[in-house]
């Protein structure tokens, strides 16, 4: 899969967002234009095999990583100062 050219700073932020349990893949898509399959490919490329495997096991079928699977509107308090 051909991934778009991204700076290391953006790649680091996408990896960070993908690791966060409450950040859905849709948020990454909105901010960076990467679909879930592209995020998975990026994580596979950027991580050690054992770390990638652990991450995939954790996020597979996790309700908080997909907006359509969530049974709540908002995951946590968001300050008015936060973008």
DAHU-V991642 format. One line per field, one symbol per residue. psi: psi as a letter, one per 40 degrees, with the letter a starting at -180 (. if undefined). Layout:
psi = ???
This chain:
psi = hhiihiiddddddddddddhdehidddddddeehiddddddddddeiiddddddddddehehdeehdeeifidhdihhideh.
